[in-house]
Amino acid sequence: MQNQDIDVAPQKFDADIPDYSDPDADDFAALSRDKVAVRSMQESDLAAIVRIDKKLTGKDRSAYYERKLAEVMKESGIRVSLIAEADDMPIGFIMARVDYGEFGRTEPMAVIDTIGVDPGHGRGGVASALLSQLLANLSILHVDRVRSTLRWDNFTLMKFLARNGFQPAQRLVLRKRVE
């Protein structure tokens, strides 16, 4: 009898669960969550968020973050804002909310309004871990769309979001100064 190689198609026992062991699978996001600890944001994270933001912007925007954190913790019915940690120290954050409709649409959509990673931990997968965990949390909540707004010249963030599947929206933003 001659030895023959037989190709057997792998069986999918859990069709809805991605197989992260597949070397051909796009498992970058799942792996980044494994490398970086991500947890829900807490009120006690304010000082760390302000510290990280000040390193990134050079500005003290603590009043802004006090308001944002109050909104995230007290006003939002669903908490989806997250903190990334290394050695029990916050090294990054993402603030998002779930809207249950706007302008006559009733489907839920998440809005990412702030993301920051301590520059000392840049390029370490922190932002990817935060976004990956956020998207996993949103899928459990049956939120199937997420959007964000950014400055037209923030090419670094634009490239990051594009690499993670974000595309320009068919939306025109208008503004007017109130005098």
Order of alpha helices (4+ residues) and beta strands (2+ residues): alpha-beta-alpha-alpha-beta-beta-beta-alpha-beta-alpha
